[in-house]
Amino acid sequence: MIRITHFRNKCIGCNYCVELSPYRWFINQNDGKINLKGAKEKKGIYILLTSDDEYEINKEAADVCPVNIIRIERF
């Protein structure tokens, strides 16, 4: 199991994560920032628990994020 944490309020909408993993990330047409599909929000931080098979692609998305607002953790 992995946890994806997205600090959306700091997102600049660069779209790199969407390009790498469009089944998990999408652009919000209202504000141009990225949303994490299926995540639950708490105080502006979005968290999603998902299976290990999504680790590599989302780790890559976290690595290319220019503002470092995506965290991927295995547990």
PDB file as gemmi writes it, atoms N, CA and C in Angstrom:
CRYST1    1.000    1.000    1.000  90.00  90.00  90.00 P 1                      
ATOM      1  N   MET A   1       0.835  -1.168   0.000  1.00  0.00           N  
ATOM      2  CA  MET A   1       0.000   0.000   0.000  1.00  0.00           C  
ATOM      3  C   MET A   1       0.887   1.240   0.000  1.00  0.00           C  
ATOM      4  N   ILE A   2       0.454   2.274  -0.716  1.00  0.00           N  
ATOM      5  CA  ILE A   2       1.175   3.543  -0.724  1.00  0.00           C  
ATOM      6  C   ILE A   2       0.229   4.675  -0.346  1.00  0.00           C  
ATOM      7  N   ARG A   3       0.827   5.756   0.145  1.00  0.00           N  
ATOM      8  CA  ARG A   3       0.069   6.971   0.440  1.00  0.00           C  
ATOM      9  C   ARG A   3       0.626   8.074  -0.450  1.00  0.00           C  
ATOM     10  N   ILE A   4      -0.274   8.718  -1.179  1.00  0.00           N  
ATOM     11  CA  ILE A   4       0.094   9.868  -1.995  1.00  0.00           C  
ATOM     12  C   ILE A   4      -0.445  11.101  -1.271  1.00  0.00           C  
ATOM     13  N   THR A   5       0.437  12.050  -1.019  1.00  0.00           N  
ATOM     14  CA  THR A   5       0.043  13.297  -0.362  1.00  0.00           C  
ATOM     15  C   THR A   5       0.315  14.433  -1.336  1.00  0.00           C  
ATOM     16  N   HIS A   6      -0.701  15.285  -1.504  1.00  0.00           N  
ATOM     17  CA  HIS A   6      -0.601  16.388  -2.461  1.00  0.00           C  
ATOM     18  C   HIS A   6      -0.933  17.690  -1.748  1.00  0.00           C  
ATOM     19  N   PHE A   7       0.029  18.605  -1.718  1.00  0.00           N  
ATOM     20  CA  PHE A   7      -0.147  19.922  -1.099  1.00  0.00           C  
ATOM     21  C   PHE A   7      -0.645  20.880  -2.180  1.00  0.00           C  
ATOM     22  N   ARG A   8      -1.940  20.757  -2.495  1.00  0.00           N  
ATOM     23  CA  ARG A   8      -2.531  21.412  -3.653  1.00  0.00           C  
ATOM     24  C   ARG A   8      -2.423  22.928  -3.625  1.00  0.00           C  
ATOM     25  N   ASN A   9      -2.491  23.544  -2.455  1.00  0.00           N  
ATOM     26  CA  ASN A   9      -2.479  25.013  -2.383  1.00  0.00           C  
ATOM     27  C   ASN A   9      -1.191  25.609  -2.949  1.00  0.00           C  
ATOM     28  N   LYS A  10      -0.120  24.823  -3.033  1.00  0.00           N  
ATOM     29  CA  LYS A  10       1.150  25.305  -3.581  1.00  0.00           C  
ATOM     30  C   LYS A  10       1.344  24.918  -5.047  1.00  0.00           C  
ATOM     31  N   CYS A  11       0.344  24.260  -5.636  1.00  0.00           N  
ATOM     32  CA  CYS A  11       0.425  23.793  -7.029  1.00  0.00           C  
ATOM     33  C   CYS A  11       0.492  24.976  -7.995  1.00  0.00           C  
ATOM     34  N   ILE A  12       1.348  24.857  -9.010  1.00  0.00           N  
ATOM     35  CA  ILE A  12       1.454  25.886 -10.043  1.00  0.00           C  
ATOM     36  C   ILE A  12       0.812  25.430 -11.365  1.00  0.00           C  
ATOM     37  N   GLY A  13       0.239  24.228 -11.390  1.00  0.00           N  
ATOM     38  CA  GLY A  13      -0.456  23.739 -12.570  1.00  0.00           C  
ATOM     39  C   GLY A  13       0.438  23.436 -13.757  1.00  0.00           C  
ATOM     40  N   CYS A  14       1.640  22.954 -13.506  1.00  0.00           N  
ATOM     41  CA  CYS A  14       2.588  22.691 -14.597  1.00  0.00           C  
ATOM     42  C   CYS A  14       2.165  21.508 -15.474  1.00  0.00           C  
ATOM     43  N   ASN A  15       1.345  20.604 -14.921  1.00  0.00           N  
ATOM     44  CA  ASN A  15       0.769  19.490 -15.671  1.00  0.00           C  
ATOM     45  C   ASN A  15       1.690  18.277 -15.842  1.00  0.00           C  
ATOM     46  N   TYR A  16       2.882  18.272 -15.276  1.00  0.00           N  
ATOM     47  CA  TYR A  16       3.790  17.131 -15.423  1.00  0.00           C  
ATOM     48  C   TYR A  16       3.183  15.844 -14.849  1.00  0.00           C  
ATOM     49  N   CYS A  17       2.569  15.944 -13.688  1.00  0.00           N  
ATOM     50  CA  CYS A  17       1.990  14.747 -13.063  1.00  0.00           C  
ATOM     51  C   CYS A  17       0.848  14.193 -13.920  1.00  0.00           C  
ATOM     52  N   VAL A  18       0.067  15.064 -14.529  1.00  0.00           N  
ATOM     53  CA  VAL A  18      -1.033  14.624 -15.398  1.00  0.00           C  
ATOM     54  C   VAL A  18      -0.484  13.889 -16.610  1.00  0.00           C  
ATOM     55  N   GLU A  19       0.574  14.401 -17.192  1.00  0.00           N  
ATOM     56  CA  GLU A  19       1.171  13.761 -18.358  1.00  0.00           C  
ATOM     57  C   GLU A  19       1.710  12.370 -18.026  1.00  0.00           C  
ATOM     58  N   LEU A  20       2.271  12.203 -16.842  1.00  0.00           N  
ATOM     59  CA  LEU A  20       2.829  10.911 -16.442  1.00  0.00           C  
ATOM     60  C   LEU A  20       1.759   9.923 -16.000  1.00  0.00           C  
ATOM     61  N   SER A  21       0.745  10.405 -15.319  1.00  0.00           N  
ATOM     62  CA  SER A  21      -0.254   9.520 -14.717  1.00  0.00           C  
ATOM     63  C   SER A  21      -1.662  10.112 -14.837  1.00  0.00           C  
ATOM     64  N   PRO A  22      -2.210  10.160 -16.054  1.00  0.00           N  
ATOM     65  CA  PRO A  22      -3.516  10.799 -16.243  1.00  0.00           C  
ATOM     66  C   PRO A  22      -4.675  10.070 -15.556  1.00  0.00           C  
ATOM     67  N   TYR A  23      -4.496   8.812 -15.215  1.00  0.00           N  
ATOM     68  CA  TYR A  23      -5.564   8.090 -14.510  1.00  0.00           C  
ATOM     69  C   TYR A  23      -5.621   8.489 -13.036  1.00  0.00           C  
ATOM     70  N   ARG A  24      -4.596   9.175 -12.530  1.00  0.00           N  
ATOM     71  CA  ARG A  24      -4.573   9.561 -11.119  1.00  0.00           C  
ATOM     72  C   ARG A  24      -4.635  11.077 -10.910  1.00  0.00           C  
ATOM     73  N   TRP A  25      -4.200  11.857 -11.896  1.00  0.00           N  
ATOM     74  CA  TRP A  25      -4.137  13.317 -11.773  1.00  0.00           C  
ATOM     75  C   TRP A  25      -4.921  13.982 -12.901  1.00  0.00           C  
ATOM     76  N   PHE A  26      -5.522  15.145 -12.614  1.00  0.00           N  
ATOM     77  CA  PHE A  26      -6.209  15.903 -13.668  1.00  0.00           C  
ATOM     78  C   PHE A  26      -6.190  17.390 -13.335  1.00  0.00           C  
ATOM     79  N   ILE A  27      -6.310  18.202 -14.381  1.00  0.00           N  
ATOM     80  CA  ILE A  27      -6.317  19.657 -14.214  1.00  0.00           C  
ATOM     81  C   ILE A  27      -7.721  20.116 -13.855  1.00  0.00           C  
ATOM     82  N   ASN A  28      -7.811  20.962 -12.852  1.00  0.00           N  
ATOM     83  CA  ASN A  28      -9.080  21.562 -12.468  1.00  0.00           C  
ATOM     84  C   ASN A  28      -9.296  22.773 -13.374  1.00  0.00           C  
ATOM     85  N   GLN A  29     -10.356  22.752 -14.144  1.00  0.00           N  
ATOM     86  CA  GLN A  29     -10.610  23.823 -15.112  1.00  0.00           C  
ATOM     87  C   GLN A  29     -10.955  25.150 -14.448  1.00  0.00           C  
ATOM     88  N   ASN A  30     -11.367  25.113 -13.193  1.00  0.00           N  
ATOM     89  CA  ASN A  30     -11.739  26.355 -12.499  1.00  0.00           C  
ATOM     90  C   ASN A  30     -10.535  27.197 -12.088  1.00  0.00           C  
ATOM     91  N   ASP A  31      -9.475  26.550 -11.614  1.00  0.00           N  
ATOM     92  CA  ASP A  31      -8.334  27.329 -11.125  1.00  0.00           C  
ATOM     93  C   ASP A  31      -6.996  26.944 -11.768  1.00  0.00           C  
ATOM     94  N   GLY A  32      -6.983  25.944 -12.632  1.00  0.00           N  
ATOM     95  CA  GLY A  32      -5.754  25.560 -13.332  1.00  0.00           C  
ATOM     96  C   GLY A  32      -4.784  24.731 -12.505  1.00  0.00           C  
ATOM     97  N   LYS A  33      -5.158  24.402 -11.274  1.00  0.00           N  
ATOM     98  CA  LYS A  33      -4.307  23.568 -10.439  1.00  0.00           C  
ATOM     99  C   LYS A  33      -4.658  22.098 -10.659  1.00  0.00           C  
ATOM    100  N   ILE A  34      -3.788  21.225 -10.184  1.00  0.00           N  
ATOM    101  CA  ILE A  34      -3.967  19.796 -10.384  1.00  0.00           C  
ATOM    102  C   ILE A  34      -4.723  19.185  -9.211  1.00  0.00           C  
ATOM    103  N   ASN A  35      -5.602  18.236  -9.518  1.00  0.00           N  
ATOM    104  CA  ASN A  35      -6.329  17.478  -8.503  1.00  0.00           C  
ATOM    105  C   ASN A  35      -5.858  16.030  -8.517  1.00  0.00           C  
ATOM    106  N   LEU A  36      -5.877  15.408  -7.357  1.00  0.00           N  
ATOM    107  CA  LEU A  36      -5.540  14.000  -7.189  1.00  0.00           C  
ATOM    108  C   LEU A  36      -6.844  13.220  -7.114  1.00  0.00           C  
ATOM    109  N   LYS A  37      -7.114  12.412  -8.137  1.00  0.00           N  
ATOM    110  CA  LYS A  37      -8.370  11.654  -8.209  1.00  0.00           C  
ATOM    111  C   LYS A  37      -8.507  10.699  -7.035  1.00  0.00           C  
ATOM    112  N   GLY A  38      -9.667  10.762  -6.365  1.00  0.00           N  
ATOM    113  CA  GLY A  38      -9.974   9.851  -5.284  1.00  0.00           C  
ATOM    114  C   GLY A  38      -9.430  10.262  -3.930  1.00  0.00           C  
ATOM    115  N   ALA A  39      -8.734  11.387  -3.871  1.00  0.00           N  
ATOM    116  CA  ALA A  39      -8.111  11.819  -2.606  1.00  0.00           C  
ATOM    117  C   ALA A  39      -9.136  12.460  -1.674  1.00  0.00           C  
ATOM    118  N   LYS A  40      -8.824  12.386  -0.393  1.00  0.00           N  
ATOM    119  CA  LYS A  40      -9.631  13.057   0.627  1.00  0.00           C  
ATOM    120  C   LYS A  40      -8.853  14.271   1.099  1.00  0.00           C  
ATOM    121  N   GLU A  41      -9.575  15.376   1.276  1.00  0.00           N  
ATOM    122  CA  GLU A  41      -8.955  16.636   1.662  1.00  0.00           C  
ATOM    123  C   GLU A  41      -9.072  16.862   3.164  1.00  0.00           C  
ATOM    124  N   LYS A  42      -7.986  17.352   3.742  1.00  0.00           N  
ATOM    125  CA  LYS A  42      -7.990  17.753   5.149  1.00  0.00           C  
ATOM    126  C   LYS A  42      -7.071  18.957   5.292  1.00  0.00           C  
ATOM    127  N   LYS A  43      -7.658  20.096   5.569  1.00  0.00           N  
ATOM    128  CA  LYS A  43      -6.908  21.346   5.761  1.00  0.00           C  
ATOM    129  C   LYS A  43      -6.030  21.683   4.558  1.00  0.00           C  
ATOM    130  N   GLY A  44      -6.565  21.499   3.361  1.00  0.00           N  
ATOM    131  CA  GLY A  44      -5.845  21.848   2.141  1.00  0.00           C  
ATOM    132  C   GLY A  44      -4.831  20.828   1.658  1.00  0.00           C  
ATOM    133  N   ILE A  45      -4.719  19.719   2.364  1.00  0.00           N  
ATOM    134  CA  ILE A  45      -3.805  18.645   1.968  1.00  0.00           C  
ATOM    135  C   ILE A  45      -4.646  17.459   1.509  1.00  0.00           C  
ATOM    136  N   TYR A  46      -4.308  16.904   0.358  1.00  0.00           N  
ATOM    137  CA  TYR A  46      -5.070  15.796  -0.220  1.00  0.00           C  
ATOM    138  C   TYR A  46      -4.276  14.511  -0.056  1.00  0.00           C  
ATOM    139  N   ILE A  47      -4.957  13.487   0.448  1.00  0.00           N  
ATOM    140  CA  ILE A  47      -4.293  12.205   0.729  1.00  0.00           C  
ATOM    141  C   ILE A  47      -5.077  11.073   0.093  1.00  0.00           C  
ATOM    142  N   LEU A  48      -4.350  10.151  -0.519  1.00  0.00           N  
ATOM    143  CA  LEU A  48      -4.952   8.978  -1.140  1.00  0.00           C  
ATOM    144  C   LEU A  48      -4.135   7.750  -0.776  1.00  0.00           C  
ATOM    145  N   LEU A  49      -4.808   6.711  -0.331  1.00  0.00           N  
ATOM    146  CA  LEU A  49      -4.182   5.406  -0.116  1.00  0.00           C  
ATOM    147  C   LEU A  49      -4.529   4.546  -1.317  1.00  0.00           C  
ATOM    148  N   THR A  50      -3.527   3.909  -1.901  1.00  0.00           N  
ATOM    149  CA  THR A  50      -3.756   3.094  -3.085  1.00  0.00           C  
ATOM    150  C   THR A  50      -2.760   1.928  -3.110  1.00  0.00           C  
ATOM    151  N   SER A  51      -2.863   1.107  -4.123  1.00  0.00           N  
ATOM    152  CA  SER A  51      -2.047  -0.106  -4.196  1.00  0.00           C  
ATOM    153  C   SER A  51      -0.613   0.185  -4.633  1.00  0.00           C  
ATOM    154  N   ASP A  52       0.266  -0.760  -4.317  1.00  0.00           N  
ATOM    155  CA  ASP A  52       1.688  -0.636  -4.644  1.00  0.00           C  
ATOM    156  C   ASP A  52       1.969  -0.513  -6.135  1.00  0.00           C  
ATOM    157  N   ASP A  53       1.078  -1.022  -6.976  1.00  0.00           N  
ATOM    158  CA  ASP A  53       1.341  -0.980  -8.412  1.00  0.00           C  
ATOM    159  C   ASP A  53       1.361   0.445  -8.972  1.00  0.00           C  
ATOM    160  N   GLU A  54       0.903   1.424  -8.210  1.00  0.00           N  
ATOM    161  CA  GLU A  54       0.942   2.818  -8.645  1.00  0.00           C  
ATOM    162  C   GLU A  54       2.184   3.552  -8.138  1.00  0.00           C  
ATOM    163  N   TYR A  55       3.026   2.864  -7.396  1.00  0.00           N  
ATOM    164  CA  TYR A  55       4.173   3.528  -6.768  1.00  0.00           C  
ATOM    165  C   TYR A  55       5.113   4.169  -7.785  1.00  0.00           C  
ATOM    166  N   GLU A  56       5.597   3.401  -8.735  1.00  0.00           N  
ATOM    167  CA  GLU A  56       6.638   3.881  -9.654  1.00  0.00           C  
ATOM    168  C   GLU A  56       6.215   5.110 -10.441  1.00  0.00           C  
ATOM    169  N   ILE A  57       5.032   5.063 -11.053  1.00  0.00           N  
ATOM    170  CA  ILE A  57       4.604   6.183 -11.900  1.00  0.00           C  
ATOM    171  C   ILE A  57       4.338   7.433 -11.073  1.00  0.00           C  
ATOM    172  N   ASN A  58       3.783   7.263  -9.870  1.00  0.00           N  
ATOM    173  CA  ASN A  58       3.518   8.430  -9.036  1.00  0.00           C  
ATOM    174  C   ASN A  58       4.784   8.942  -8.365  1.00  0.00           C  
ATOM    175  N   LYS A  59       5.753   8.076  -8.117  1.00  0.00           N  
ATOM    176  CA  LYS A  59       7.057   8.512  -7.617  1.00  0.00           C  
ATOM    177  C   LYS A  59       7.740   9.363  -8.676  1.00  0.00           C  
ATOM    178  N   GLU A  60       7.610   8.947  -9.915  1.00  0.00           N  
ATOM    179  CA  GLU A  60       8.179   9.722 -11.013  1.00  0.00           C  
ATOM    180  C   GLU A  60       7.498  11.093 -11.103  1.00  0.00           C  
ATOM    181  N   ALA A  61       6.174  11.122 -10.931  1.00  0.00           N  
ATOM    182  CA  ALA A  61       5.438  12.395 -10.942  1.00  0.00           C  
ATOM    183  C   ALA A  61       5.936  13.300  -9.815  1.00  0.00           C  
ATOM    184  N   ALA A  62       6.163  12.715  -8.640  1.00  0.00           N  
ATOM    185  CA  ALA A  62       6.673  13.493  -7.505  1.00  0.00           C  
ATOM    186  C   ALA A  62       8.070  14.030  -7.804  1.00  0.00           C  
ATOM    187  N   ASP A  63       8.893  13.220  -8.444  1.00  0.00           N  
ATOM    188  CA  ASP A  63      10.270  13.615  -8.736  1.00  0.00           C  
ATOM    189  C   ASP A  63      10.354  14.766  -9.739  1.00  0.00           C  
ATOM    190  N   VAL A  64       9.427  14.837 -10.689  1.00  0.00           N  
ATOM    191  CA  VAL A  64       9.479  15.897 -11.704  1.00  0.00           C  
ATOM    192  C   VAL A  64       8.722  17.155 -11.293  1.00  0.00           C  
ATOM    193  N   CYS A  65       7.984  17.099 -10.204  1.00  0.00           N  
ATOM    194  CA  CYS A  65       7.216  18.263  -9.751  1.00  0.00           C  
ATOM    195  C   CYS A  65       8.184  19.407  -9.410  1.00  0.00           C  
ATOM    196  N   PRO A  66       8.078  20.543 -10.108  1.00  0.00           N  
ATOM    197  CA  PRO A  66       9.038  21.621  -9.886  1.00  0.00           C  
ATOM    198  C   PRO A  66       8.896  22.318  -8.526  1.00  0.00           C  
ATOM    199  N   VAL A  67       7.765  22.164  -7.864  1.00  0.00           N  
ATOM    200  CA  VAL A  67       7.573  22.801  -6.552  1.00  0.00           C  
ATOM    201  C   VAL A  67       7.539  21.788  -5.409  1.00  0.00           C  
ATOM    202  N   ASN A  68       7.815  20.519  -5.709  1.00  0.00           N  
ATOM    203  CA  ASN A  68       7.941  19.445  -4.703  1.00  0.00           C  
ATOM    204  C   ASN A  68       6.749  19.370  -3.740  1.00  0.00           C  
ATOM    205  N   ILE A  69       5.560  19.265  -4.302  1.00  0.00           N  
ATOM    206  CA  ILE A  69       4.355  19.228  -3.454  1.00  0.00           C  
ATOM    207  C   ILE A  69       3.681  17.863  -3.451  1.00  0.00           C  
ATOM    208  N   ILE A  70       4.321  16.846  -4.017  1.00  0.00           N  
ATOM    209  CA  ILE A  70       3.778  15.496  -4.041  1.00  0.00           C  
ATOM    210  C   ILE A  70       4.701  14.605  -3.216  1.00  0.00           C  
ATOM    211  N   ARG A  71       4.132  13.869  -2.283  1.00  0.00           N  
ATOM    212  CA  ARG A  71       4.887  12.914  -1.467  1.00  0.00           C  
ATOM    213  C   ARG A  71       4.331  11.525  -1.699  1.00  0.00           C  
ATOM    214  N   ILE A  72       5.199  10.543  -1.885  1.00  0.00           N  
ATOM    215  CA  ILE A  72       4.811   9.157  -2.066  1.00  0.00           C  
ATOM    216  C   ILE A  72       5.494   8.334  -0.978  1.00  0.00           C  
ATOM    217  N   GLU A  73       4.706   7.569  -0.228  1.00  0.00           N  
ATOM    218  CA  GLU A  73       5.257   6.758   0.857  1.00  0.00           C  
ATOM    219  C   GLU A  73       4.697   5.342   0.786  1.00  0.00           C  
ATOM    220  N   ARG A  74       5.574   4.366   0.985  1.00  0.00           N  
ATOM    221  CA  ARG A  74       5.139   2.971   1.100  1.00  0.00           C  
ATOM    222  C   ARG A  74       4.983   2.641   2.579  1.00  0.00           C  
ATOM    223  N   PHE A  75       3.983   1.833   2.896  1.00  0.00           N  
ATOM    224  CA  PHE A  75       3.839   1.367   4.269  1.00  0.00           C  
ATOM    225  C   PHE A  75       3.107   0.061   4.316  1.00  0.00           C  
TER     226      PHE A  75                                                      
END                                                                             
